[in-house]
Amino acid sequence: MKGTFWNKSFVKSRIASDEVTGKEKWLGYLLGPAGALLLNAVLATYLNVYYTDVLKLGGIWNGAFLVIFPIVSKIIDAVTNVIMGNVIDRTRTSQGKARPWLLLSAPLVTITAILLFIVPTGSETLQVVWVMISYNLFYSFAYTIFNMSHNLMVPLSTRDTTARGGLSVFNQIATIMMSGILVALVFPMVIMPMLGVDREKWIMTMSLLAVIALPLTLMEYYFTKERVTLENQEEQVKAIPFFTQLRTIFRDKYMVIIYVYFLIYTVGSTIKNISLPYFCNYVLGTYNDGITQTLLSVIGGIPMGIGIFAVWPLAKKFGKRNVTLGGFILYAIGGAVCWLFPTNMVMMLIGQFIKNVGGLPCAYVFMALFADVLDHMEWKNRSRCDGIAMSVYNIIACALIGVCTGIFNGLLSGTGYVEPELIDGVTVAVQQSQSVQNVITFSFVGFEVFTGITLAVLLIFLNVEKDIGRKQAEIKARREG
């Protein structure tokens, strides 16, 4: 990534200001990431449905394929995340160390996402090989490059905690807008009833989403700036050994706490997201009825919309950690209400509303809290290790998708899940057994009751922000000295 290429005008950032600008917020942190995040949100919720219901891979190897392959794939993903983190930490260009990889990821994400769905038919062996290769090309290669560089944009954007918090909110608006509005509202109401289990329609729709991601990811590249990376590039010439960085990360109590926090949260939310369409199709509603999932998502989306204006002022007044801790108490209460009344739409909507109010702080301020931990580590160790730290973060985020998918598919297969059929152009789904419904219900609403309580307790020990201002001032004084 070296050379004069990065000094050419056509690859330079369109953001020149030393302060965060409105253009940067709206184009670089809100609109830019929306394409890839929309694509990922759709895949997180519906790729497993495509595998089980459209391609009907659930019976391969007596049900073991969809259990084993996601887990093995995420082991590969974990390795590539570590490699990518190390590469980013050693990348030095005039455009920063993470942003150049955003530029590379734009076409890769589009191409590999299309490959996920154009699975050949006819040969079971060919299908298995294609699914394994395409899945890893997307998740272990293309999306790893995007996700690593994208997630580092907030921590590397500025040291101004207020501005950084604002960027974190804008960044999460993009995520929530995609998953909370389009994926959770438009897809179950309009797209999924139209697609059914028609393979050709799936391919056309998902290919369109993949193509949309390309220009938007380029927008994120052009309208962001790594001020923290560029403030003193001479300091970054000396590369710190990989294992030294790794030891530094895991010897810091705040980093360990935030990793455990993120791991627990990711397990709960991933299993919930995977089980969402199954819960709406077989427990609360009927198959692709176009209304059940939409109603749940509308009630869940209302707090997320309000949170754009409420969360950051509350976090500034009471602290990011404290607001998030209180939120998880509500999160557990709302989940418990849903778990008690899984077939009652009114009680489900009440519980979802309470739960999503509680989830607001975590959704909007987590990356700002993570950035505080990175600054704390720089103050403590006199060096930054953003790439390696983010690689561990991404290993948790990516690897657990495979692990949770494998576990959920194993539970479905073990309890006797029956796939729907396409008969005379019409999708026909059967009534699932009570044991299947119980597994789906616990996955969607029961499990997060326990994770919410655990996270609230864990956050008591994450008090990194209490003196972060002083530490940032000392970092600045060292550099000026």
C-alpha positions in Angstrom: 0.0 0.0 0.0 3.0 2.3 -0.3 4.1 4.6 -3.1 2.9 7.8 -4.8 -0.4 6.3 -5.8 -2.1 7.5 -2.6 -0.9 11.1 -3.3 -2.9 11.3 -6.6 -5.8 13.6 -6.5 -8.4 10.9 -7.5 -7.8 8.9 -4.4 -7.4 11.7 -1.9 -10.0 12.2 0.8 -12.5 15.0 0.1 -12.3 16.0 3.7 -9.5 18.5 4.4 -10.6 20.1 7.7 -8.9 19.4 11.0 -12.3 19.4 12.6 -15.2 17.0 12.0 -17.5 18.5 9.4 -21.2 18.1 8.6 -20.4 16.6 5.2 -18.2 14.0 6.9 -21.0 13.0 9.2 -23.7 12.7 6.6 -21.8 11.3 3.7 -18.9 9.4 5.3 -20.6 8.0 8.4 -24.3 7.9 7.7 -24.9 7.4 3.9 -21.6 5.8 2.9 -21.6 2.7 5.0 -25.3 2.1 4.4 -24.9 -0.1 1.3 -22.5 -2.7 2.8 -24.3 -2.6 6.2 -27.7 -3.2 4.4 -26.2 -6.1 2.6 -24.7 -7.6 5.7 -28.0 -7.1 7.7 -30.0 -8.9 5.0 -27.5 -11.8 5.0 -27.4 -12.0 8.8 -31.2 -12.5 8.8 -32.0 -14.3 5.6 -28.9 -16.1 4.3 -29.7 -19.0 6.6 -33.3 -19.0 5.3 -31.9 -19.2 1.8 -29.8 -22.2 2.7 -32.6 -24.1 4.7 -35.7 -23.2 2.7 -34.6 -22.4 -0.8 -31.6 -24.6 -1.4 -32.8 -27.1 1.1 -29.3 -27.9 2.5 -30.6 -28.9 5.9 -30.6 -32.6 5.1 -27.1 -32.8 3.7 -24.8 -35.1 5.8 -27.9 -36.0 7.9 -28.2 -32.3 9.0 -24.6 -31.9 9.9 -23.5 -29.7 7.0 -25.3 -26.6 8.1 -24.0 -27.2 11.7 -20.4 -27.8 10.9 -19.7 -25.6 7.9 -20.5 -22.2 9.5 -18.4 -23.0 12.5 -15.4 -24.1 10.4 -15.8 -21.1 8.1 -15.6 -18.8 11.1 -12.3 -20.3 12.2 -11.0 -19.3 8.8 -12.6 -15.9 9.3 -10.9 -15.5 12.7 -7.5 -16.1 11.1 -8.0 -13.6 8.3 -9.2 -11.0 10.9 -5.9 -11.3 12.8 -3.9 -11.1 9.5 -6.0 -8.0 8.4 -5.5 -6.3 11.8 -1.8 -6.8 11.5 -1.7 -5.5 7.9 -3.7 -2.4 8.8 -1.3 -1.5 11.7 1.6 -1.7 9.2 -0.1 0.2 6.5 1.3 3.8 6.1 -0.1 6.0 3.4 -1.0 9.7 3.0 -4.7 8.5 3.2 -4.2 6.7 6.6 -3.9 3.1 7.4 -7.5 1.8 7.4 -9.2 4.0 4.7 -7.1 2.5 1.8 -8.6 -0.9 2.5 -12.1 0.6 2.3 -11.3 1.4 -1.3 -10.3 -2.1 -2.0 -13.2 -3.7 -0.3 -15.9 -1.9 -2.4 -15.7 -4.1 -5.5 -14.8 -7.2 -3.5 -17.9 -7.1 -1.3 -20.2 -6.7 -4.4 -18.7 -9.6 -6.4 -18.5 -12.1 -3.5 -22.0 -11.3 -2.3 -23.4 -12.2 -5.7 -21.5 -15.5 -5.6 -23.3 -16.4 -2.3 -26.6 -16.8 -4.2 -25.7 -18.1 -7.6 -25.2 -21.6 -6.3 -25.3 -24.3 -9.0 -28.1 -26.9 -8.9 -28.0 -30.5 -9.9 -25.0 -31.9 -7.9 -25.1 -32.0 -4.1 -21.3 -32.1 -4.0 -20.9 -29.1 -6.3 -23.5 -27.2 -4.1 -21.6 -28.0 -0.9 -18.2 -26.9 -2.4 -19.7 -23.7 -3.9 -21.4 -22.7 -0.6 -18.3 -23.2 1.4 -16.0 -21.3 -1.0 -18.4 -18.4 -1.7 -19.2 -18.0 2.0 -15.6 -17.7 2.9 -14.8 -15.4 0.0 -17.4 -13.0 1.3 -17.1 -13.3 5.1 -13.4 -14.3 5.5 -12.0 -12.1 2.8 -14.1 -9.3 1.3 -16.3 -8.3 4.3 -13.4 -8.7 6.7 -11.5 -6.1 4.8 -14.5 -3.7 4.8 -15.6 -4.4 8.3 -12.1 -3.9 9.8 -11.5 -0.6 8.1 -15.0 0.6 8.5 -15.1 0.0 12.3 -11.8 1.9 12.7 -13.1 5.1 11.2 -14.7 6.4 14.5 -11.7 5.7 16.7 -9.2 7.1 14.1 -11.4 10.1 13.1 -10.6 12.5 16.0 -9.5 12.7 19.6 -12.4 15.1 20.4 -14.6 12.9 22.5 -17.7 14.9 21.8 -17.2 14.9 18.0 -16.2 11.2 18.2 -19.4 10.5 20.1 -21.4 12.3 17.4 -19.7 10.2 14.7 -20.5 7.0 16.7 -24.2 8.0 16.7 -24.2 8.7 13.0 -22.4 5.5 12.3 -25.0 3.5 14.3 -27.9 5.4 12.6 -26.7 3.8 9.4 -26.6 0.4 10.9 -30.0 0.7 12.6 -31.5 2.4 9.6 -30.6 -0.6 7.4 -31.4 -3.4 9.9 -34.3 -1.6 11.7 -36.1 -0.1 8.7 -35.3 -1.9 5.5 -34.5 -5.4 6.7 -37.0 -5.5 9.5 -39.8 -3.6 7.8 -39.6 -3.6 4.1 -38.3 -7.1 3.7 -40.9 -9.0 5.7 -43.8 -6.9 4.4 -42.9 -6.6 0.8 -39.8 -8.5 -0.3 -40.1 -11.9 1.4 -43.7 -12.6 0.4 -42.6 -11.8 -3.1 -39.5 -14.1 -3.0 -41.0 -17.1 -1.2 -38.7 -19.9 -2.0 -38.2 -18.9 -5.7 -34.4 -19.2 -6.3 -34.3 -16.9 -9.3 -36.0 -14.1 -7.5 -33.6 -14.4 -4.6 -30.6 -14.2 -6.9 -32.0 -11.0 -8.7 -32.9 -9.3 -5.4 -29.6 -10.0 -3.6 -27.5 -9.1 -6.6 -29.2 -5.7 -6.8 -28.3 -5.1 -3.1 -24.7 -6.1 -3.7 -24.4 -3.7 -6.6 -25.8 -0.8 -4.6 -23.1 -1.3 -2.0 -20.3 -0.5 -4.4 -20.8 3.3 -4.9 -21.8 3.9 -1.3 -18.7 2.2 0.1 -16.6 4.4 -2.2 -18.5 7.4 -0.7 -17.4 6.3 2.8 -13.8 6.2 1.6 -13.9 9.7 0.0 -15.7 11.4 2.9 -13.8 10.2 5.9 -10.4 11.2 7.3 -8.0 9.6 9.8 -6.9 12.5 11.9 -5.5 10.3 14.7 -3.4 8.3 12.3 -2.1 11.4 10.4 -1.4 13.7 13.4 2.1 12.4 13.7 3.0 9.8 11.1 6.7 9.9 12.0 5.9 8.2 15.3 4.3 5.3 13.4 7.2 4.4 11.3 8.5 2.0 13.9 6.3 -1.2 13.7 5.5 -2.9 17.0 5.8 -6.7 16.9 2.5 -8.5 16.5 2.8 -10.6 19.7 3.8 -7.5 21.7 0.6 -5.8 20.6 -1.4 -8.9 21.4 0.0 -9.1 24.9 -0.6 -5.4 25.4 -4.3 -5.8 24.5 -5.0 -8.8 26.7 -3.1 -7.4 29.7 -5.4 -4.4 29.9 -8.4 -4.9 32.1 -10.6 -2.5 30.2 -10.0 -4.1 26.9 -10.6 -7.5 28.3 -13.9 -6.3 29.8 -15.1 -4.7 26.6 -14.3 -7.8 24.6 -16.2 -10.0 27.0 -19.0 -7.5 27.0 -19.1 -7.5 23.2 -18.9 -11.3 23.0 -21.9 -11.8 25.3 -23.9 -9.2 23.5 -23.1 -10.6 20.1 -24.1 -14.2 21.0 -27.5 -13.0 22.2 -28.2 -10.6 19.4 -27.0 -13.0 16.7 -29.1 -15.9 17.8 -32.1 -13.5 18.1 -31.5 -12.2 14.5 -31.2 -15.7 13.0 -34.3 -16.9 14.8 -36.4 -13.8 14.0 -38.0 -15.0 10.7 -38.6 -18.5 12.1 -40.3 -17.1 15.2 -42.6 -14.9 13.1 -43.3 -17.7 10.6 -44.0 -20.5 13.1 -44.7 -19.1 16.6 -46.3 -15.7 16.5 -47.6 -15.6 12.9 -47.8 -17.6 9.7 -45.2 -18.2 6.9 -44.2 -14.9 5.3 -47.6 -13.3 6.2 -46.1 -9.9 5.6 -47.4 -8.4 8.9 -46.1 -10.2 12.0 -42.4 -9.4 11.5 -43.3 -5.9 10.4 -45.3 -5.2 13.5 -42.5 -6.4 15.8 -40.0 -4.3 13.8 -42.2 -1.2 13.8 -42.5 -1.2 17.6 -38.8 -2.1 17.9 -37.9 0.7 15.5 -39.7 3.5 17.3 -37.2 3.6 20.3 -34.3 3.5 17.8 -35.6 6.5 16.0 -36.1 8.5 19.3 -32.7 7.4 20.4 -31.0 9.4 17.7 -31.8 12.5 19.7 -31.9 11.2 23.3 -29.0 8.8 23.8 -26.0 11.0 23.3 -27.2 13.9 25.6 -27.9 11.3 28.3 -24.5 9.7 27.8 -22.8 13.1 28.1 -24.7 13.9 31.3 -24.6 10.5 33.1 -21.7 8.7 31.3 -21.7 6.2 28.5 -21.1 3.3 30.8 -23.9 4.2 33.2 -26.5 4.8 30.6 -25.7 1.5 28.9 -25.8 -0.4 32.2 -29.2 1.0 33.0 -30.4 0.2 29.5 -29.5 -3.5 29.8 -31.7 -3.8 32.9 -34.7 -2.6 30.8 -33.4 -4.9 28.0 -33.8 -8.0 30.3 -37.2 -6.9 31.6 -38.6 -6.4 28.1 -37.2 -9.8 27.0 -38.8 -11.5 30.0 -42.2 -10.0 29.1 -41.9 -11.4 25.6 -40.7 -14.8 26.8 -43.8 -15.1 29.1 -46.3 -14.3 26.3 -44.7 -15.5 23.0 -47.9 -16.0 21.1 -49.7 -12.9 22.4 -49.1 -10.1 19.9 -50.0 -7.2 22.3 -47.7 -8.4 25.1 -44.9 -9.1 22.5 -45.1 -5.6 21.2 -45.0 -4.2 24.8 -42.0 -6.3 25.6 -40.2 -5.5 22.4 -40.8 -1.8 23.0 -39.3 -2.0 26.6 -36.4 -4.2 25.3 -35.5 -1.8 22.5 -35.6 1.2 24.7 -33.1 -0.6 26.9 -30.9 -1.5 23.9 -30.6 2.1 22.7 -27.4 3.1 24.6 -25.5 0.0 23.5 -26.6 0.5 19.9 -25.4 4.2 19.7 -22.5 4.7 22.0 -20.5 1.4 22.0 -17.9 2.5 19.4 -17.3 5.7 21.4 -16.7 3.7 24.5 -14.4 1.4 22.5 -12.5 4.4 21.3 -12.0 5.6 24.9 -10.4 2.2 25.7 -8.0 2.6 22.7 -7.0 6.0 24.0 -6.5 4.7 27.5 -4.2 2.0 26.1 -2.2 4.5 24.1 -1.8 6.6 27.3 -0.7 3.5 29.2 1.6 2.0 26.7 2.7 5.0 24.6 1.7 3.3 21.4 -1.5 2.5 19.5 -2.6 -1.0 18.4 -5.9 -0.1 16.6 -5.6 -2.8 13.9 -4.9 -5.7 16.2 -7.5 -4.5 18.7 -10.1 -4.2 16.0 -9.2 -7.7 14.6 -10.0 -9.3 17.9 -13.3 -7.3 18.0 -14.1 -8.5 14.5 -13.2 -12.1 15.3 -15.8 -12.0 18.0 -18.4 -10.4 15.7 -17.7 -12.6 12.7 -16.8 -16.0 14.3 -19.9 -16.0 16.5 -22.1 -15.6 13.5 -20.9 -19.0 12.3 -21.0 -20.6 15.8 -24.5 -19.3 16.6 -25.8 -20.3 13.1 -24.4 -23.8 13.5 -25.9 -24.1 17.0 -29.3 -22.8 15.8 -29.4 -25.1 12.8 -28.4 -28.0 15.0 -31.3 -27.2 17.3 -33.7 -27.0 14.4 -32.5 -30.3 12.9 -32.5 -32.0 16.2 -36.1 -31.1 17.0 -37.4 -32.0 13.6 -37.8 -28.8 11.6 -39.7 -29.3 8.3 -38.8 -27.0 5.3 -41.5 -25.3 3.2 -42.1 -26.5 -0.4 -42.8 -24.6 -3.6 -45.9 -26.3 -5.1 -47.3 -25.0 -8.4 -45.5 -21.6 -7.8 -46.9 -21.3 -4.3 -44.9 -21.6 -1.1 -46.5 -24.1 1.3 -45.2 -24.4 4.9 -46.3 -26.9 7.5 -47.1 -26.4 11.2 -43.9 -27.1 13.2 -43.9 -29.4 16.3 -44.0 -27.9 19.8 -40.4 -28.8 20.4 -39.3 -26.8 17.3 -41.5 -23.9 18.4 -40.0 -23.9 21.9 -36.4 -23.8 20.6 -37.3 -20.9 18.3 -39.0 -19.0 21.1 -36.0 -19.4 23.5 -33.6 -18.4 20.8 -35.6 -15.2 19.9 -36.7 -13.9 23.3 -35.5 -16.1 26.1 -31.8 -16.2 25.8 -31.3 -12.4 25.8 -33.0 -12.2 29.2 -29.9 -13.8 30.6 -27.4 -11.9 28.5 -29.0 -8.6 29.5 -28.6 -9.3 33.2 -25.0 -10.5 32.7 -24.1 -7.4 30.7 -25.5 -5.0 33.3 -23.3 -6.6 36.0 -20.2 -6.7 33.7 -20.5 -3.0 32.9 -20.0 -2.1 36.6 -16.3 -2.7 36.1 -15.9 -0.7 32.9 -15.2 2.8 34.3 -12.6 3.8 31.7 -14.2 7.1 30.8 -13.9 8.7 34.3 -10.5 10.2 33.6 -10.2 9.8 29.8 -9.9 13.6 29.4 -6.8 13.8 31.5 -5.2 10.9 29.7 -5.9 12.4 26.3 -4.3 15.7 27.5 -1.2 13.8 28.6 -1.0 12.1 25.2 -1.1 15.5 23.5 1.5 16.9 25.8 3.8 14.0 25.1 3.5 14.5 21.3 4.0 18.2 21.6 7.0 17.6 23.8 
